[in-house]
């Protein structure tokens, strides 16, 4: 059979799509496949060992606290229970597919890790309450402390271990991408950027008669379907991704069916750009595949949970940083005359207006300085009209530069969160004149409170263009969930510490 079957100019495969050829496994191919299999086993082993180590360290810290707080030591039964508790913790994570967890994005991974911690807490609490020896109250304190430790530290530990394995070239598994050139290129960029997914694209096969030697980000293109299988066998790849949005359904079904004979995992990227989100659920309608798209913004219970998270984190965090807030007020007053706070009218949920508070970072005659600065600088005027920001803004005070660089100027917005004007996480608060730049996206934007932090802030902050900010705000509204908020809050801390893209 001639395996050099290509697609037409529209990217649709011919009707007689050939089946993938089964290559013979030579000694070199067998060794590569064996090495890849054992490498994945090593990845799983390292993840398990890190979770076990974390569980023991947290339990040990909890017992030390108990001995100091209750002035007593654990019984032999308590000590013996450490091993089964750790086994329960690891077993639950294994059942939830976290070893190794390839293909899970940040939100889904956090959701599963939280469920594992909650289930471990329930099982361990029941186990602790059934023991008749020792102080049951102290034992429950240890259980709660262990749960909080796992809940907060497990995601950090997992990220650090995966990062270390990435540097050691252990993390990730090889995947093969089959698709049109543009779709394949876009998918490659996503997989390279989101390295935590664990998909390492080894080759992209463009079956539209791609010329030999064409490369995308150093990934060689192929043109034969049987080459695809041969390459996968040679490098131990068990996953293929179809990125063929313009291929006819019948032809794509034949390709996917043939791939299912050889590959263990077959992923199809549907042509649903701008529609799908992280809450997509596949539905089977008597053999017909349907896609259910959930909009969490319409769930009143989810919105209430978001509000509870906002209030709890704001009150607790505000009390902890109150000395910092007082220090910033003093520095602002010493640096330049004028009030310490600045309020600006912004649009909130439902199109309502509210006063968004910040620490003052500009001179009191800021508008006059801006007019004078832009009057003789057409390039800077163009920058201002495009982004409503200037990288070298003459209006900003010395303390203001530091506050903006570290994003400390936005801390007074905690008061807006308490009042219900804003949320800790949400789309960027905008002014009335920016509605036209959002276009139809504004109808989604106005459904939710703007946030102190958001998806655009942790994706480049001021380095992103205005159009990119609108897209990121739209993505957040489409994909909003409590888990996404938690991921963004964690990324916000990292962005603030590194002071990435802020001015």
N, C-alpha and C positions, 0 to 999 in steps of 0.2 A: 504494500500500500504506500502511495506517495504521501508523506507526512508534511509536505510543503504547502499546506492549504492556508491561504491568507484571507483577509477580509476586504470588503470593498471600501470605497472612499468614505462612506458614511460611518465606517466602524462597525458594520453588521457582519457577522460571520456567515459563510455560505451555508446552505441548507444541509449539505453532507459533511457536517463537522466530524472529523475523524476522532476515534477514541485515542486516549493517551497510550503510547506504546510502553510496554513493560520492559525496561532495560535489564540486561543481565548484571547481576551484582558481582563485580570483580573484587579482588583482594583489597585494592586501594579503597574502593567504595565501601566495602564492608568495614574496614578499619575506621574510616571517617564517620560512618553511621554509628559504630560502637563508641567512638570517642565522644560524639555529640550526646548519645544516650547517657553515658557516664557523667558528662559535664552537667547535664540537667539534674541527675541524681545528687551531684555535689551541691548544686544550687539549693535544692530542697533541703538537704542535710544542714547547710549553713543557716537557712532560714529557721529551721526547727531548733537548732542549737541556740540561736540567738534568742528565740522566744522562751526556751527553757531557762537560759541564763537570766533573762529579764525577770521571769516569774520567781526564780529563787532569790534574786537580789531584792525584789520588792517585798517578798514574804519575809526575808531576813530583816529588812528595814522596819517592817511593821512589827515584828516580834521585839526588836530592840526598843521601839517606841512603847510597846505594851509593857515591857519589863521596867521601863523608867516611869511610865505613867501610873501603872498599877502596882509597881514595886513588887513584882513577882516574876517567876519564870514559867515557861510553857511546860506542860506535862508531856510525858512520852507519847501519848496519843496525838497531841498537837504537833509534835515534831514529825511523827510518822505520817501525818496527813499532808505534809508538804509535797511529797512525791505524787500521790494521786491527784492533788489539786493541780499541779503542773501538767499532769497527763490529761486531765479534763480540759485545761486551757488549750493545749496543743491539739488535742483531738477535735475540739469544736472548730478551731481554725482550719484544720484539715477538711472537715465536713463542709465548710463554707468555701472551699476551693482557694484558699490563700497560699497553698504550697504547690507550685510557685506563684500562682495568681497571674499568669500572663493574660493580657488582654483586658485587665481591669483598670479603669481610669481612676483618678484620685477620689472622685465622689463615691463610686461603687466600692472601692477598697475600704474607704473609711466607714461606709455603712456596714460592711461585713465585719470589720474589726470591732465596731461598736456592739453589734449583735453578739459576737463571740464573747466579749467582755460581760455583757448583760447575762447571757446564758451561764457563763462561768460563775458569776456572782450568785445567781439563783441556786445552782447546784451546790456550790461550796457553802452557802448559807444554810441550806437544808442539811448538808452533811455535818456542819458545825453544831447546829441546834440539836441534833440527835445524840451527840456525845454527852455523857453524863459526868465527865471528869473536868475539873478546872473551872475557871470563871467563864460562864457562858457569855456574859456581857463583854468581857475583854476579848473573847474569841470573835464575837461579831464585829468588834471594833477593828480587829485585824483583817477580817474579811472585807469590810468596807474600805479600809485603807488599801488593801491589795487591789480591789476593784478599781479605785480611783487611779492608782498607780499604773495599772495595765491600760486603763482607758486613755490616760494622757501620754504615757511613755511608749506604748507599743507602736503607734504610728511613727514616732520619731526614730525608734530603734530600727524599724523595718526600712525606713527611708535611708538611714545611714548604712545599713548592711547592703541594701541594693546599690547604693552609690559606690561602696567599696568594691562590690562584685563587678560593677560596670567598669571601674578603672582596671580591675584585674582581668577584664574581658571574659567574665563568667556569666554575667546577667544577660538574659534574653535568649531567645531561640530563633534560628533562621527561618524565614518565611519567603515564599515566592509570590510575586505579584504578577498577575496577568491582566493587562488592560491597555487602553489607548494611551498615547504618549502623554497628553495633558493630564488625564486623570491619574495615570501612574506617577507623574511628576508631583502632583499635588499630594497624593497619598504618601509618597516618599518623604516629603517635607514634614508631614504630620507625624509619621513614625519616627523620624529622626529627632524632632523636637520633643515629642512625648515619649522619651526613652523609658519611662517607668512602665509603659505598656508591655515591654519585654519582647517586642516584635522587631527583629533585625532583618530588614529586607536584603537578601543576598543577590537577587536578580529580578529585573523587570522584563517581562516578555511582552513586547508590543507586536501582536500578530497582524499589523497593518503594513507588511512588507518593509519593516524597519531596516535601514542599511546597516551593514556590519560596522562596528566601531562607534555607533552613536551612543553617547553616554549621558546620564543624568546623575549629577553628584557622584561620579565615579562608579555608578552601577551600570554594568554592561547590559545592553539590550540583546535579546534573542528573537528569533522569528519562527521557530519550529515548535509545535506543541509537544513533540516527543523530547525535544531538548529540555523542556520545562521539567518533565518527570526525571530525566536523566540527571539534571542538575540537582533536583531535590534529593534524589537517592544518594548522590555523591556527597552531599553536605549534610545529610541527616535531617532535612526539612520535612515536617509532617503537616505543615499548614500552607494553604494557598489562598490568596486573596484576589477576587475578581473585581477589578475597577473598570468596568465597561458600561458606562451609563447609557450609551447610545446603541447598544446591541439589541437586536430583536429578542423578545422574550423566548421564542421557541429555540433560537440558536444558543442563547445563554443557558437555557435549561439543559440542552445537550452537553454543553461544555461542563456545567456543574455536575451533571450525572456521571460523565466520564472521570472527572476529577475525584469524585467520591469513591471510586474503586481503588485509587492509589493513595490519596491523602486522607489522614485521620480527621483533620479540621478543614472545612471549606467555608470561607467567609465571602459574602457577596455584598458589595457596596451599592445600595440602591440609589436610583436617581431621584432622591428626595431632598436635595439641597434646599435649606431655608425652611423645611417643614419638620423634619425629625428633631428629636431632642433626647436627653438622657432618660426620659421616662417612657420610652417606646417599649411596647410589649407585643410580641408576635402572637397572632391568633390563627387558629386552624378552623376554617369554615368548610367542613366536608371536603378536605383536600385542597382548598384554595387558601393561600397565604394572605392574611390580613395584618395590618399594622395599626395597633391602637396607640394613640398619642394622648397622654394625660397632661393636662394643664394644672399644675399644682396651685397656681395662683387662685383658682376657683374653688379650692378646698378650704372651707372656713377653719377646720381644725388645724391644718398646716399653717395657716396665717396666724392663728392664736399661738401655736408653738413658736413661731418666729418672734412674736411679740414678747413672749415669756423669756426667750433667749436674750432678746435685746435688753429687757429690764434687768434681768439677773446679772448679765455681764457688765452692764453699764453701772449699776449701783456698786457692785463689788469692785470693779476696776476703778471707778471714780474715787472710792474711798482709799484705795491703795496708792493712787498717784496724786492725791490731794497735795502733798508737800511739793511735788513737781509743779503743779499748777500755780501755787503761790509763788514759787521761785521764778517762773516765767513772767508772771505779772510784774514782779519787782524789776526784772531785767528790762522789760519793755518800757516801763516808766523812767528808768535811768537812762535809756538809750536815746529817746526822743520824746518831745512833749506831745501830749494827747492821751486819749483813753486807751486802756489796755485791750479792750474788746472792740470788734468791728462786726456789725450786722449788715447782711446784704439780702435783698428780696429775691427769693428763688421759688420755683414751681415745685409743689409737692404732689402727693397722690390725689387723683381726681381733678387735677388742674388748679387746685387751691394754691394760694401764696403764703409763704411763711418767711420769717427772718432767720437766715442761716448765720450762726455765730462762729467767729474765728478770733484767734488772737490777732491783734493789729500788727501787720508786717510792713506797712507802707507809711510814708510821711502823710501828714494830715492834708497837705496840698497835692495829693497824688495825681488828680486829674489835670491840674495845671502843668505839672512836670511831664505827664504823658503827652499832652498837646505840643509842648515845646520840643520834646524829643522826637516826635514823629513828623513834625513840620518839615524838617530838613533831611529826613532819612526815608526815602521811598521804599527801600528794601525792608526796613523794619516795619513800615506801615503795612506792607503786603503780608509780612509775617503775622502782624496783629490781626488783620482782617481775616486771615485764614484760620488761625488757631485761638484767637482771643488771649494769647499768651506771648510773652517775650522772654527769650532765654537770658538776656541781660537787661533786666528791667530797672530803669533808674529810680523808680518810685519806692523800691524796697529798702528798708533800713538795714543796718548791720546785723542787729538781732533778728530781723525779719528773714534775712538770707539763711541763717542757721535754722530758724523755726520751719521754713519751707523745705529746706534740704532734708530735715528729719521728720517732716509732716506733723510736728508738734503744734503748728498753728491751728490744726483742725480739732484739737482736743475739746474746746468749748462746745463743739457740736454734740457732745454727750448730753448736754442740756436739751438739745433738740430731740435726741432719742428718747429721753425721759418724757418729754412733752407729747411725743407721738408724731412730731413733724418729720422725723427721719428714722432710719433703721441703721444698725451697725453696718450692714452690708446691703447694697442696693445699687441701682443705676446712679450715675453722676448727677447731682443737682444742677439744673440748668435755669437760665433766665428766659423771659418771654421771647426775646428776639431769636433764640436758638430753636424754637419749635419748627420753623421752616426747614432747618438743616436736618431734622430728624424725619421729616416726611411722614409716611404711614407708620413708621416705627413708634411715633409718639403715642398712638392709640394703645399700644402695649405698654409703653413707658409709664403712662399715667395710671396704670393699674396698681402700682406698688410704690411705697415710700422710697424716696432717694436715700442713698446710703453714705455713711462716713467713708467707707471703703467699698470697692467694687471690683468687678472683673477687669476693667480697664486699668485700674490703679496697680494691680498685681501683674499686668501683662505689658508693662513698659512705662506706665504712668504718663508723664509729660512727653515722652519720646514717641508716643503713638500719634498718628494723624487724627484729625477730627472725624473723618469717615470711618477709621478703624474704631474709634471710641463708640460711635453709633452702633456699629456691628457688634461690639462686645456687650454693650448695654442690651441689645436685642437678644443676644445669646443668653445673657443672664435671665432675662424675663422668660424666655422659652424654657430654660432648663432649671428654673429656680427650685430649690429644695433646701431643707435644713442642712443636709450634708454638704451641699455646695457652699452654703454660708460658712460652715466650719472650715472647709478647705480654704476659702478666700481669706478668712480671718488668720489662719496659720500662715498663708503666703504674705499677708499684709505685714505681719511681724518681721518676716524675713526681708521684705522690700524696704521697710523703714530702717531696719538695722543696717542694711547695705546702702541705703539712700539711693536706690536705683531710679534714675529718670525723673527726679523731683527738682522743680525750680519754680 
